[in-house]
């Protein structure tokens, strides 16, 4: 078991290894998330519209 002083030293040592993204990297990944979310939203909207149209077609034929 590690004493509290050693534990705090280890935590500080590990925390110093953290590499934060640059402003440019953060902006790039944020834009990519919005672009991908928009693409997926359009895809699922179109898929929903096609399935709805097909379902209406099948149901109108069965009447």
N, C-alpha and C positions, 0 to 999 in steps of 0.2 A: 504494500500500500504506500502511496506517495503522500508526503506531508503537504499541507496547504501551500507552503511557500514554493515548493518544487512544482506543484500543480499550476500555480499562477505563472511561474516562469515558462512552463511548457505551453500554456495557453497563449502567452504573449509571443513565444517563438513561432507557434503555428499561425497566429493571426498576422504576423509580419510577412508570411509567405503568400498572403492573399493578393491576387493581382486583379485590380478593378478595371473594368472596361473603360476605354476612352470615351469621350463625348461623341466622337464620330461613330464608334462601334455601337454605342447605345442608340443613337439616332438611326443607324442603318438597320439594326435588328428590330427596332420599333416600327419603322416603315414597312419592313418585310412582314411583320405580324399583321399589320393593317391590310396590306396587299393580299396576303394569303387568306385572311378572314373574309375579305370582299369576294375573292375568287370562289371560296367555298360557299358563301352565301348565295352567289349567283348560281352556282352549280346545283345546290339543293333547292333553290327556288324553281329552276327549270325542271329538275327531276320531279318535284312535287306537281308542277303544272302538267307534265306529260303523264304522270300516273293518274292524276285527276281526270284528264281528258280520256285516257284509256278506260278508266273505271266507268265514266259516264257513257262511253261508247258501248261497253259490254252490257251495262245495265239497261240501256235503251234498246238493245237488240233482244234482250230476254223478255221484254214486255210484249 
